Amino acid sequence: MNNVWKLSIAYMKKQKGKTIALLSCIVLAVMLVFSMIVIRDSGYDCQIKEAKDVHGDYHVEFGGIDKDQVQDLTNEKDISELNTSKELCEIVDKKSGVRLDLNSFDKGFISSFGYKAEGREPIKDGEIVIEKEAASQMGISDPLNKNIDLMLLNQYLDDNGINQIDSANKTFKIVGLIEKPDKYYDTSSYGNILRAFVYKDSKLPIKVKDIYTGTIYLKSEKNVSQFITKMIKKLDTNSLNLQENIEVYSANRFKQDSKFSKENIINLVILIIVSTIVVYNIFNIIFQNMTSQIGLMRSIGMSNKKIKSMFIIMSFIYIILGTLIGIVFGIIFSYVGLRVVYGYNSMLTIQKLSIISSFVVSIISVSLSSFIVIKKSMKMSIIEAIRASDKYEKKSKNSNKKRDEKSKNLLISIATRNLWRNKPRTILTILAITFVGTMFILNLGAKSLVKNNMAEGIMSGSASMSYGSVDKTVEGDVVSSESLFYKLESNLIQKVKDIRGVRYVEPHFYNPYAHILLSEDMLSKAYQDELDRMKSLYQVEYKNEYPLLIRGYSDDMLKQRQRFIEEGENILNPTSGEYKKVILVNNTNSQITNSFDAKIIEDVKIGDIIEVKLPVYRGGIEKYENFKVEVGAIMKESYAAGQDGNTQAKGAQVIFREDEYKELTGQKEYNKLFVTAEKGQLYSVERRLKELTKDYGSTDINGKGEELKFIGIQQSSEEKLSVIYQFLTISILAVNIIFIMRSNIIARRKELATLRAIGMSTKSIKKILIIESQLYGMVASIIGSMIATANYNYNIAKLNKLIFEGGYTRTVEYSIPLTQIIILFAIFIAMGFISIYVSKDKIEEASIVECIS
């Protein structure tokens, strides 16, 4: 056995160049798999850690539960720490519209959210600790020890299930501030709840809530989901009242989604296939040079078993060396990649999976290749093996002559003939390049398609797709502003108009917290099913009062939306009758059918009188008032699906004339702005909008591309990972092509010398070899481009079908991923030049006489 080991190592040393090439392919494949897993795990682990640092490291958050339920939680043995605070009400700054959650002061509760404190805690009625960001949004500088007038607001259901508002004004003295890093306000995916705290025995002049909120630390973080499932059932509550730390949960979910995504699994499979093909090609070239020696060894009595053992030992050495070196290079590459992809400089997360996957790739690629080569060698007789050489089988001169005569270009003809001399190797190489090229075009093309269509409000989810002609919106933050008091001042609207790339703006009124009063028998079955879904999932139940989104539009806006009216007439004229005329939007997005075909009112007609309940501002406080309105027009389903956004519409919508809306509600200044941008200017306009509103009354920028708030960081990271993956996979192919061309040149040195002897210049010979090397990539790129383009447009067709089924009207245009195809061709053209450049020593080093002899 020792002799077999020595013989194996001797052959590897003798074929040093080929050994290095083979090891390089294995190392690259291992490095790619290892680093992709490590970079992804490390990056997402950094994001998880950052979520805990910025948003709080608690495991579970609860709210809206009573005292007895809190006691049940306290008795749970799985909990290591429980912090509670009483939910009192909300407070609103009427000047800016900034809204905060008001709770009883609790140090543990505040600390669990990662707040830093300044000043002192409240010790008597009238003192308050407020979030520093809230004070900034209100325009208060140096807020400590200043008095502030706030409106207390409590929205609740009374004993009859009727929505009520209790509000009153109160002056507070700011004795303490809490704050978080700026990144908290910039990166939250779900809006930022602003908080304030008062003395636990404070006397407030309104009816306060009798419920509690808090945070939970578990003894084991692995048991979070099981704990939540168990406690939801035990407390008879829902997932809105008891949930995992949402930001940490999102970071964990993104990590899992990325790890087990279809794209990553396909990439791994293709990597194994490509690595196997490349390793086999190089193994086969090595075998061709060893065939005659193997035949001689068999002729002098070396058994087939020992020959097999020699190949197995060589394979084992390649696997061990290739994998270990690949892991070392993978660690180095991962440090760099982590900074490039995620922008972090942190400790790497190296798990068993990354090491196991590295060995799996090298074992599969080398074992399959060596198995095929061993099987091939055992089939040859001893005489065939002795006679075999690394020269190519000669073809008929007449055949070559005829081909050359027909060819218009002698160089291309020679190159093409040489390319197909070893058909199996050529086919396998082209197959590997086709695999990689196809995935290169599809992966990067799909990401480019998504990005471009997000700018058009297509292919990005119901939120973006529902905006239609509107590109971006400026409005109060959904969780930290009060719609009735948030205002867009005229100077801000003018600044937005002046932004380069803005076509026009549409200021208007908007309130998502109204209600429509209907008896249950007036509801459509589709909407009733949707309400039943909400009840079963979240224990949300409505009784005769249902969600209503209110809009107040100017005459110009109403004219622009004339085309969406299905029945009735536009409300361009002031109301002359007893009731204000409105436009009814009678469709909503059903999560059961995933479309907008769900109507709210079953048999509504033009002229029907419906009753609505609106938040209004009267006598210095906010309250509800009921109004009867007349249905003057009804919008098409396409309006709810594809115009003006529906993100907060959980039911019907009603559009007023803006002057009549102001009359009814007492709201004087616009609180929402639609912005339409010039084509291609969406993202630059959005950046400028964010700059203008950074410190402006809890303002939020929404509209097309809104989903990027949730998936933007992940999408950007995945895109960079994909680019790195494609680059390294192509690098493996580059090693293959370089090695094949170098081997071909060595095998054909006499042929090349003959060409020089009959007058062909070294430059022309290089041209032949360059054309030959580039033909691998050109043929494969053409095939890959055709396959990728067909698949690309097939996926667009499937997507458009889903868009139509959802009730949307704007679809993705069919196209060719031309940019990615051009990049692919450019890469393989460059690869052809490089493969000849690194082999030029073999072309030029010997004289004509020496080569011929």
C-alpha positions in Angstrom: 0.0 0.0 0.0 2.9 2.3 0.7 4.1 1.9 -2.8 0.7 2.9 -4.2 0.9 6.0 -2.0 4.3 6.8 -3.2 3.3 6.2 -6.8 0.2 8.5 -6.4 2.3 11.3 -5.0 4.9 10.9 -7.7 2.4 11.2 -10.4 0.9 14.3 -8.7 4.4 15.9 -8.5 5.1 14.9 -12.2 1.9 16.6 -13.3 2.6 19.6 -11.1 0.8 22.1 -13.4 -2.3 19.9 -13.8 -2.3 19.2 -10.1 -2.2 22.9 -9.2 -5.0 23.5 -11.8 -7.2 20.7 -10.3 -6.5 21.9 -6.8 -7.3 25.5 -7.8 -10.8 24.4 -9.1 -11.5 22.5 -5.9 -10.2 25.3 -3.7 -12.4 27.9 -5.6 -15.5 25.7 -5.3 -14.9 25.1 -1.6 -14.1 28.7 -1.0 -17.3 29.8 -2.8 -19.6 27.5 -0.8 -17.9 28.1 2.5 -17.7 31.9 2.1 -21.2 32.3 0.8 -22.6 30.4 3.9 -20.3 32.2 6.3 -20.8 35.7 4.8 -24.6 35.2 4.8 -24.7 33.8 8.4 -22.2 36.4 9.7 -24.0 39.3 8.0 -27.4 38.3 9.3 -26.1 37.6 12.8 -24.6 41.1 12.8 -28.1 42.4 11.8 -29.7 40.4 14.6 -27.2 41.8 17.1 -27.8 45.3 15.8 -31.5 44.8 16.1 -31.1 43.9 19.8 -28.7 46.8 20.4 -30.9 49.4 18.7 -34.4 48.2 19.4 -34.1 46.2 22.6 -32.8 42.8 23.5 -36.1 41.5 25.1 -37.5 38.3 23.7 -41.3 38.9 23.9 -43.4 42.0 24.0 -47.0 42.1 25.2 -49.7 44.8 25.4 -53.4 45.2 25.9 -53.7 42.5 28.6 -55.4 42.9 32.0 -54.0 42.5 35.5 -55.0 38.9 35.9 -53.2 38.0 32.7 -50.1 39.8 33.8 -50.2 37.6 37.0 -50.4 34.5 34.9 -47.3 35.6 33.1 -45.5 36.3 36.3 -46.1 32.7 37.5 -44.5 31.2 34.3 -41.3 29.2 35.1 -39.8 29.8 31.6 -39.5 33.6 32.3 -36.3 35.0 33.7 -37.4 38.7 33.8 -40.7 40.4 33.4 -41.1 44.2 33.1 -44.6 45.8 33.1 -46.0 49.3 32.6 -49.6 50.4 32.7 -51.0 51.7 29.4 -52.8 55.0 30.2 -53.7 56.7 26.9 -52.1 58.5 24.0 -50.9 62.1 24.1 -50.9 64.5 21.1 -49.1 67.7 20.4 -51.8 69.6 18.6 -49.3 72.0 16.9 -47.3 69.3 15.1 -49.6 66.3 15.3 -46.9 64.2 17.1 -48.5 61.3 19.0 -47.0 59.4 21.9 -48.0 56.4 24.0 -48.4 57.4 27.6 -47.5 54.8 30.2 -46.7 54.6 33.9 -43.0 55.0 34.6 -41.0 51.8 35.1 -37.2 51.6 34.9 -37.0 48.0 33.8 -39.5 48.5 31.0 -37.7 51.5 29.7 -34.3 49.8 30.0 -35.4 46.7 28.1 -36.1 48.8 25.0 -32.5 50.1 25.0 -33.3 53.7 26.0 -30.7 55.9 27.6 -32.1 58.3 30.2 -31.3 61.9 31.0 -32.8 63.9 33.9 -34.9 62.2 36.5 -38.0 60.1 36.8 -41.4 61.7 37.5 -42.3 61.7 41.2 -45.6 63.6 41.2 -48.6 64.4 39.1 -47.9 66.8 36.2 -44.3 65.6 35.6 -43.4 63.6 32.5 -40.5 61.8 30.9 -40.6 62.2 27.1 -38.7 60.7 24.2 -36.1 63.2 23.0 -36.9 62.5 19.3 -40.6 63.4 20.0 -39.5 66.7 21.5 -37.4 67.3 18.4 -40.3 66.5 16.1 -42.4 69.0 18.1 -39.7 71.6 17.5 -38.8 71.9 21.2 -35.1 72.6 21.8 -33.5 71.9 25.3 -36.8 70.4 26.5 -35.7 69.6 30.1 -37.7 71.5 32.8 -39.9 73.1 30.2 -43.7 73.0 30.3 -45.6 71.5 27.4 -49.4 71.5 26.6 -50.6 68.1 25.3 -54.0 66.6 24.5 -54.8 63.3 26.3 -56.5 60.9 23.9 -58.2 57.6 24.6 -60.0 55.7 21.8 -61.9 52.7 23.1 -65.0 50.6 22.7 -67.8 51.1 25.2 -69.8 48.3 26.8 -72.1 48.3 23.7 -69.2 47.8 21.3 -69.4 51.4 20.1 -66.2 53.4 19.2 -65.7 56.3 21.6 -63.1 59.0 22.0 -62.3 60.7 25.3 -59.9 63.6 25.2 -58.8 66.5 27.4 -55.9 69.0 27.6 -53.2 69.0 30.3 -49.9 70.8 30.9 -46.9 68.7 31.9 -43.4 69.6 33.1 -40.6 67.6 31.3 -38.3 66.3 34.0 -36.6 63.5 32.0 -35.7 62.5 28.5 -35.1 59.1 27.0 -33.4 58.5 23.7 -32.1 55.9 21.3 -29.4 56.0 18.6 -30.3 57.8 15.4 -30.2 54.5 13.6 -33.3 53.4 15.5 -35.4 56.1 13.8 -33.8 55.5 10.4 -34.0 51.7 10.2 -37.2 50.6 11.9 -39.3 48.6 9.4 -42.6 49.0 11.3 -42.7 52.6 12.3 -41.4 54.1 15.6 -43.7 54.2 18.6 -42.8 57.4 20.5 -43.2 57.0 24.3 -43.7 59.1 27.3 -44.0 58.2 31.0 -45.7 59.7 34.1 -45.8 59.1 37.8 -47.7 55.8 38.4 -50.4 57.5 40.6 -50.9 60.5 38.3 -54.5 61.8 38.1 -55.5 62.3 34.5 -58.7 64.2 33.4 -59.9 61.4 31.1 -61.0 57.8 31.3 -57.7 55.8 31.1 -57.1 52.3 30.0 -57.0 49.4 32.5 -54.5 47.3 30.6 -50.8 46.6 30.7 -47.8 46.4 28.4 -44.4 44.9 29.0 -41.4 42.9 28.0 -40.3 39.4 28.7 -36.9 37.8 28.9 -37.0 34.0 28.7 -34.5 31.6 30.2 -33.8 30.2 26.7 -34.1 32.2 23.5 -34.7 29.0 21.5 -38.1 28.6 23.2 -39.6 32.0 22.1 -42.1 30.7 19.5 -43.2 27.8 21.6 -43.7 30.1 24.6 -45.8 32.5 22.6 -48.0 29.8 21.2 -48.6 28.4 24.6 -49.3 31.7 26.3 -51.7 32.9 23.5 -53.8 29.9 24.2 -53.5 30.1 28.0 -54.3 33.8 28.2 -56.9 33.6 25.5 -55.4 36.5 23.7 -53.9 36.9 20.1 -50.7 37.4 18.3 -51.2 41.2 18.2 -51.1 41.3 22.0 -48.3 38.9 22.6 -45.5 38.7 20.1 -41.8 38.2 19.6 -39.5 41.2 19.5 -40.6 42.2 16.0 -37.3 43.7 14.8 -35.2 40.7 16.1 -37.8 38.3 14.6 -37.6 40.1 11.2 -33.8 39.8 11.2 -34.0 36.1 12.1 -36.7 35.5 9.5 -34.6 37.2 6.8 -31.7 34.9 7.7 -33.8 31.8 7.4 -35.5 32.9 4.2 -32.1 33.6 2.6 -30.6 30.3 3.8 -33.4 28.2 2.4 -34.4 30.3 -0.6 -35.0 28.5 -3.9 -32.3 30.6 -5.6 -29.6 29.7 -3.1 -30.4 26.0 -3.3 -30.3 26.1 -7.2 -27.0 28.0 -7.0 -25.5 25.3 -4.7 -26.7 22.5 -7.0 -25.3 24.3 -10.1 -22.0 24.9 -8.3 -21.7 21.2 -7.6 -22.5 20.3 -11.2 -20.0 22.9 -12.6 -17.3 21.9 -10.1 -17.8 18.2 -11.1 -17.6 19.0 -14.8 -14.5 21.2 -14.4 -12.7 18.7 -12.1 -13.6 15.8 -14.5 -12.2 17.7 -17.4 -8.9 18.3 -15.7 -8.8 14.8 -14.3 -9.4 13.4 -17.7 -6.6 15.4 -19.2 -4.3 14.1 -16.5 -5.5 10.6 -17.2 -4.8 11.0 -20.9 -1.2 11.7 -20.1 -1.1 8.7 -17.7 -2.8 6.2 -20.0 0.3 4.7 -21.6 2.1 4.5 -18.3 -0.9 2.7 -16.8 -0.9 0.3 -19.7 2.8 -0.4 -19.0 2.2 -0.9 -15.3 -0.6 -3.3 -16.1 1.6 -5.2 -18.6 4.3 -5.8 -15.9 1.7 -7.2 -13.5 0.2 -4.3 -11.6 -3.4 -5.3 -10.6 -6.5 -3.3 -11.5 -7.1 -3.1 -7.7 -3.9 -1.2 -7.2 -4.5 1.1 -10.1 -8.0 1.9 -8.6 -6.3 2.4 -5.2 -3.8 4.9 -6.8 -6.7 6.9 -8.2 -8.6 6.7 -4.9 -5.5 7.9 -3.0 -5.0 10.8 -5.5 -8.7 11.7 -5.1 -8.4 11.6 -1.3 -5.4 13.9 -1.3 -7.1 16.3 -3.7 -10.2 16.3 -1.5 -8.3 16.9 1.8 -5.9 19.5 0.4 -8.5 21.3 -1.7 -11.0 21.5 1.1 -8.6 22.6 3.8 -6.9 25.2 1.5 -10.4 26.3 0.3 -11.6 26.8 3.9 -8.5 28.9 4.8 -9.0 31.1 1.7 -12.7 31.1 2.4 -12.1 32.5 5.9 -9.9 35.3 4.5 -12.4 36.0 1.7 -15.3 36.0 4.2 -13.7 38.9 6.2 -13.5 41.0 3.1 -16.9 39.9 1.8 -18.6 40.7 5.1 -17.5 44.3 4.7 -18.5 44.5 1.0 -21.9 42.9 1.4 -23.1 44.1 4.8 -20.7 46.9 5.7 -19.8 45.2 9.0 -16.5 44.4 10.5 -17.3 41.7 13.0 -16.4 38.1 14.1 -17.3 35.5 11.5 -20.0 33.0 12.2 -18.5 29.6 11.2 -21.0 26.8 11.8 -20.8 23.1 11.2 -22.9 23.5 8.1 -20.4 25.6 6.3 -17.6 23.1 6.9 -19.7 20.1 6.1 -21.0 21.7 2.9 -17.4 22.5 1.8 -16.4 18.8 2.2 -19.6 17.7 0.4 -18.8 19.8 -2.6 -15.2 18.6 -2.9 -16.1 15.0 -2.2 -19.0 14.9 -4.8 -17.0 16.7 -7.5 -13.8 14.7 -7.1 -15.4 11.3 -6.4 -17.7 11.5 -9.4 -14.8 12.6 -11.7 -12.4 9.9 -10.4 -15.1 7.3 -10.7 -15.7 8.1 -14.4 -12.0 8.1 -15.1 -11.3 4.8 -13.2 -14.2 3.1 -15.0 -12.8 4.4 -18.4 -9.3 3.2 -17.6 -10.4 -0.3 -16.6 -12.4 -0.7 -19.9 -9.2 -0.2 -22.0 -7.1 -3.3 -22.9 -3.4 -3.3 -22.0 -2.4 -2.9 -25.7 -4.9 0.0 -26.2 -3.5 1.7 -23.1 0.1 1.3 -24.2 -0.6 2.7 -27.6 -2.7 5.6 -26.3 -1.2 9.0 -26.2 -2.3 12.6 -25.6 -2.4 13.3 -29.4 -5.7 13.9 -31.0 -7.2 11.4 -33.3 -6.4 12.4 -36.9 -9.1 13.0 -39.4 -9.1 12.7 -43.1 -7.0 15.4 -44.8 -9.5 15.5 -47.6 -12.3 16.2 -45.1 -10.3 19.1 -43.6 -9.4 20.4 -47.0 -13.0 20.5 -48.1 -14.0 22.3 -44.9 -11.3 24.8 -45.4 -12.2 25.4 -49.0 -15.8 26.2 -48.0 -14.8 28.4 -45.1 -14.5 32.1 -45.8 -12.1 32.6 -42.9 -9.2 30.1 -42.6 -8.4 31.1 -39.0 -12.0 30.5 -37.8 -12.1 27.2 -39.7 -9.0 25.9 -38.0 -10.1 27.1 -34.6 -13.6 25.5 -35.1 -12.0 22.2 -36.2 -9.7 22.2 -33.2 -12.6 23.0 -30.8 -14.4 19.8 -31.8 -11.5 17.5 -31.8 -12.3 16.3 -28.3 -16.1 16.4 -28.4 -16.9 15.1 -24.9 -14.6 17.6 -23.3 -15.9 20.5 -25.4 -19.6 19.5 -24.8 -19.0 19.2 -21.0 -17.2 22.6 -20.9 -19.9 24.3 -22.9 -22.6 22.7 -20.7 -20.9 24.0 -17.6 -20.6 27.5 -19.0 -24.2 27.4 -20.2 -25.4 26.5 -16.7 -23.5 29.4 -15.1 -24.3 31.8 -17.9 -28.0 31.0 -17.7 -28.1 31.6 -13.9 -26.0 34.7 -14.2 -28.5 36.3 -16.6 -31.6 35.1 -14.7 -30.3 36.0 -11.2 -29.0 39.4 -12.0 -31.6 40.1 -14.6 -34.4 39.3 -12.2 -33.0 41.6 -9.5 -32.6 44.4 -12.1 -36.2 43.8 -13.2 -37.5 44.0 -9.6 -35.6 47.2 -8.9 -36.8 48.9 -12.1 -40.4 47.9 -11.7 -40.4 49.0 -8.1 -39.8 52.5 -9.4 -43.0 52.1 -11.5 -45.0 50.7 -8.6 -45.2 47.3 -10.2 -44.0 43.9 -9.0 -43.5 45.2 -5.4 -46.6 44.2 -3.5 -50.1 45.5 -3.1 -49.0 48.7 -1.2 -46.8 50.1 -4.0 -49.0 48.7 -6.8 -52.1 50.5 -5.5 -50.6 54.1 -6.0 -51.2 54.3 -9.8 -50.2 57.7 -11.1 -48.9 58.8 -7.7 -45.3 58.0 -7.0 -44.6 59.1 -3.4 -46.6 60.4 -0.5 -45.7 62.7 2.4 -47.8 62.1 5.4 -47.7 61.6 9.2 -46.2 58.4 10.5 -48.9 55.9 11.0 -47.9 55.1 14.6 -46.5 58.4 15.9 -48.7 61.1 14.5 -52.4 62.0 14.8 -54.1 62.5 11.4 -56.4 65.2 12.6 -53.5 67.4 13.8 -50.6 66.5 11.5 -50.3 69.4 9.0 -48.3 70.2 5.9 -47.5 73.8 5.9 -47.6 75.8 2.6 -43.8 76.5 2.7 -43.0 72.7 2.9 -45.4 72.0 0.0 -43.7 74.7 -2.1 -40.3 73.2 -1.3 -41.5 69.8 -2.5 -42.8 71.4 -5.7 -39.4 72.9 -6.3 -37.5 69.6 -6.0 -35.8 68.7 -9.3 -37.6 65.8 -10.9 -41.0 66.5 -9.4 -43.8 66.8 -12.1 -46.6 68.0 -9.8 -48.0 67.6 -6.2 -51.5 67.1 -4.9 -52.1 68.2 -1.3 -55.3 66.9 0.3 -57.0 65.6 3.5 -56.7 62.0 4.7 -57.9 60.1 7.8 -57.9 56.3 8.2 -59.6 56.3 11.6 -63.2 56.9 10.6 -66.1 54.4 10.7 -69.1 53.6 8.5 -72.3 52.6 10.3 -74.0 49.5 8.7 -76.2 46.8 9.9 -74.7 43.3 9.4 -77.3 42.4 6.7 -76.0 45.2 4.5 -72.5 43.6 4.2 -71.4 41.5 1.3 -70.5 37.9 2.0 -67.0 38.4 0.8 -66.4 41.3 3.3 -68.1 39.3 6.0 -65.7 36.4 5.3 -62.8 38.8 5.6 -64.1 40.1 8.9 -64.4 36.5 10.2 -60.8 35.9 9.2 -59.7 38.9 11.3 -61.8 37.7 14.2 -60.3 34.2 14.2 -56.7 35.4 13.8 -56.7 38.5 16.0 -59.9 38.5 17.9 -60.9 41.7 16.2 -64.7 42.0 16.1 -66.8 44.8 14.6 -70.4 45.5 15.5 -72.4 47.9 13.2 -69.3 50.2 12.9 -66.7 49.2 10.3 -63.4 50.7 9.3 -63.6 53.7 6.9 -60.9 55.6 5.2 -61.7 59.3 4.5 -60.2 61.5 1.8 -60.8 65.2 1.0 -60.0 66.1 -2.6 -59.8 69.4 -4.5 -61.6 69.9 -7.7 -58.4 69.3 -9.7 -57.9 66.0 -8.0 -61.5 65.0 -8.5 -61.2 65.8 -12.2 -58.0 63.7 -12.5 -59.9 60.7 -11.1 -63.0 61.1 -13.2 -62.0 58.0 -15.3 -62.4 55.7 -12.2 -66.1 56.6 -11.6 -68.2 53.6 -12.5 -71.7 54.9 -11.5 -73.0 58.4 -10.8 -71.5 61.8 -11.3 -68.4 63.5 -10.0 -68.8 65.8 -7.0 -67.4 68.9 -8.6 -70.2 71.2 -7.4 -70.9 72.1 -3.8 -73.7 70.1 -2.2 -77.2 71.7 -2.6 -79.3 69.1 -0.8 -79.6 68.1 2.8 -76.7 65.7 2.8 -73.1 66.1 1.6 -72.5 64.1 -1.6 -69.5 61.7 -1.6 -67.8 59.3 -3.8 -67.9 55.8 -2.4 -65.1 53.3 -2.9 -66.9 50.0 -2.2 -64.1 47.5 -2.6 -61.3 46.4 -0.3 -58.3 44.1 -0.5 -59.4 40.6 0.7 -56.6 38.4 2.1 -58.9 35.4 1.4 -59.0 35.9 -2.4 -55.9 38.1 -2.6 -57.8 40.5 -4.8 -60.0 43.6 -4.6 -63.2 42.0 -5.7 -64.6 42.0 -2.1 -67.4 44.6 -1.9 -68.3 46.2 1.4 -72.0 47.1 0.9 -73.9 44.5 -1.0 -76.5 46.5 -2.9 -75.5 50.2 -2.7 -77.0 52.6 -5.3 -76.5 56.2 -6.3 -78.6 58.4 -4.0 -78.4 56.0 -1.0 -77.9 57.7 2.3 -75.2 56.2 4.5 -74.0 57.2 8.0 -70.3 57.8 8.8 -68.5 58.6 12.0 -65.6 61.0 11.7 -62.9 62.2 14.2 -63.5 66.0 14.5 -61.9 68.9 16.3 -64.4 70.9 18.4 -64.0 73.0 21.4 -60.2 72.4 21.7 -60.6 68.6 21.9 -60.9 65.6 19.5 -64.1 63.6 19.4 -66.4 61.5 17.2 -69.4 62.9 15.3 -71.8 61.1 13.1 -72.9 62.5 9.7 -75.3 61.2 7.0 -74.0 61.5 3.5 -75.4 60.8 0.1 -73.7 58.5 -2.4 -73.1 60.7 -5.4 -70.8 58.3 -7.3 -69.2 54.9 -6.9 -65.6 54.1 -7.9 -64.6 51.1 -10.1 -62.8 48.2 -8.4 -59.6 49.4 -10.3 -59.5 52.5 -8.1 -59.1 50.6 -4.9 -56.6 48.3 -6.6 -54.5 50.7 -8.5 -54.9 54.4 -7.6 -54.0 56.6 -4.6 -52.8 53.8 -2.3 -54.9 51.6 0.0 -52.4 50.6 2.6 -54.5 51.7 5.6 -57.9 50.9 4.0 -59.4 47.9 5.9 -62.8 48.5 4.4 -64.7 51.1 2.5 -63.4 54.6 1.5 -65.3 57.8 1.1 -64.1 60.9 -0.8 -65.4 64.4 0.1 -64.9 67.7 -1.6 -62.1 69.2 0.4 -64.1 72.3 1.5 -66.9 70.1 2.8 -64.4 67.9 4.6 -63.0 70.9 6.4 -66.4 72.1 7.3 -67.4 68.8 8.9 -64.1 68.0 10.8 -62.7 71.4 11.7 -59.4 70.4 10.2 -57.9 73.4 8.3 -54.6 72.4 6.8 -53.6 69.6 4.5 -52.2 66.4 6.1 -51.2 64.4 3.1 -49.3 65.1 -0.2 -49.2 63.1 -3.4 -46.0 63.5 -5.4 -45.6 62.5 -9.0 -42.0 62.4 -10.3 -40.5 62.6 -13.7 -39.6 59.2 -15.2 -36.4 57.8 -13.8 -36.3 60.4 -10.9 -38.3 58.4 -8.2 -35.3 57.5 -6.0 -33.7 60.9 -6.2 -37.0 62.6 -5.3 -37.5 60.2 -2.4 -34.0 61.0 -1.0 -34.8 64.8 -1.2 -38.2 64.3 0.5 -36.6 62.5 3.4 -34.1 65.3 3.8 -36.8 68.0 3.8 -39.0 66.1 6.4 -36.3 64.6 8.7 -37.3 66.8 11.6 -40.8 67.6 10.6 -43.6 66.4 12.9 -43.2 62.6 12.7 -43.4 62.6 8.9 -43.3 59.4 6.8 -42.5 59.0 3.1 -44.5 56.2 1.4 -45.6 55.3 -2.1 -44.0 53.2 -4.8 -41.1 51.1 -3.5 -42.6 51.1 0.0 -41.8 47.4 0.5 -38.1 48.3 0.5 -38.6 49.5 4.1 -39.0 45.9 5.0 -36.8 44.1 2.5 -34.4 46.8 1.3 -31.4 45.9 3.4 -31.9 42.2 2.7 -32.4 42.7 -1.0 -29.3 44.8 -1.3 -27.3 42.2 0.6 -28.6 39.3 -1.4 -27.8 41.2 -4.6 -24.2 41.7 -3.6 -24.0 38.1 -2.5 -25.3 37.0 -5.9 -22.7 39.1 -7.7 -19.9 37.6 -5.6 -21.3 34.1 -6.2 -21.5 34.6 -10.0 -17.9 36.1 -10.0 -16.4 33.1 -8.2 -18.3 30.5 -10.2 -17.1 32.2 -13.4 -13.6 32.1 -11.9 -13.9 28.3 -11.7 -14.8 28.2 -15.4 -11.9 30.5 -16.2 -9.5 28.0 -14.6 -11.1 25.2 -16.7 -10.8 27.1 -20.0 -7.2 28.3 -19.2 -6.2 24.7 -18.3 -7.8 23.2 -21.4 -6.2 25.7 -23.7 -2.8 25.3 -22.1 -3.1 21.5 -22.4 -4.3 21.8 -26.0 -1.3 24.0 -26.9 1.2 21.5 -25.3 -0.5 18.6 -27.0 -0.4 20.4 -30.4 3.1 21.9 -30.3 4.2 19.9 -33.3 1.1 21.0 -35.2 1.6 24.7 -34.3 5.3 24.4 -35.3 4.2 23.0 -38.7 1.9 26.0 -39.2 4.8 28.3 -38.5 7.0 26.3 -40.8 4.6 26.7 -43.8 4.6 30.5 -43.2 1.9 31.3 -40.7 3.0 34.0 -38.2 3.0 33.6 -34.5 0.4 36.4 -34.4 -2.0 34.4 -36.6 -1.5 31.3 -34.5 -2.4 33.3 -31.4 -5.5 34.5 -33.2 -6.5 30.9 -34.0 -6.1 30.0 -30.3 -7.9 33.1 -29.1 -10.9 32.3 -31.4 -10.8 28.7 -30.2 -10.8 29.7 -26.5 -13.6 32.3 -27.1 -15.8 29.8 -29.0 -16.4 27.9 -25.7 -17.8 31.0 -24.1 -19.6 32.3 -27.3 -21.4 29.1 -28.0 -22.4 28.6 -24.4 -23.4 32.3 -24.0 -25.7 32.1 -27.0 -27.4 29.0 -25.7 -27.5 30.4 -22.2 -28.9 33.7 -23.4 -31.7 32.0 -25.3 -32.6 29.7 -22.4 -32.5 32.6 -19.9 -34.5 35.0 -22.1 -37.2 32.4 -22.6 -37.4 31.6 -18.9 -37.2 35.3 -18.0 -40.2 36.2 -20.1 -42.1 33.0 -19.0 -41.7 34.2 -15.4 -43.0 37.7 -16.4 -46.0 36.0 -18.0 -46.8 34.1 -14.8 -46.3 37.3 -12.8 -48.6 39.4 -15.0 -51.3 36.7 -14.7 -51.2 37.0 -10.9 -51.3 40.8 -11.2 -54.5 40.7 -13.4 -56.0 38.2 -11.0 -55.4 40.6 -8.1 -57.3 43.3 -9.8 -54.3 45.5 -10.8 -54.2 46.9 -14.3 -50.5 47.8 -14.8 -48.2 44.9 -15.7 -44.5 44.2 -16.3 -43.3 44.7 -19.8 -41.7 41.8 -21.6 -38.1 42.4 -22.4 -34.7 40.8 -23.0 -32.1 41.1 -20.1 -29.7 42.7 -22.6 -27.4 44.3 -20.0 -26.7 41.0 -18.3 -26.2 39.2 -21.7 -23.7 41.8 -22.8 -21.8 41.5 -19.5 -21.7 37.8 -19.9 -20.3 37.9 -23.4 -17.7 40.5 -22.3 -16.6 38.3 -19.5 -16.0 35.3 -21.8 -14.3 37.4 -24.5 -11.9 38.7 -21.8 -11.5 35.1 -20.5 -10.4 33.9 -24.0 -7.7 36.6 -24.2 -6.5 35.8 -20.7 -6.3 32.0 -21.4 -4.0 32.6 -24.3 -2.0 35.3 -22.6 -1.1 33.0 -19.7 -0.1 30.2 -22.2 2.0 32.4 -24.5 5.2 30.9 -23.2 4.2 27.5 -24.6 3.5 29.1 -28.0 6.7 31.1 -28.2 9.4 29.2 -26.2 10.5 26.5 -28.7 12.0 27.1 -32.2 10.4 25.7 -35.3 13.2 23.2 -35.8 13.0 22.0 -32.1 9.3 21.6 -32.3 9.3 19.6 -35.6 12.1 17.4 -34.3 
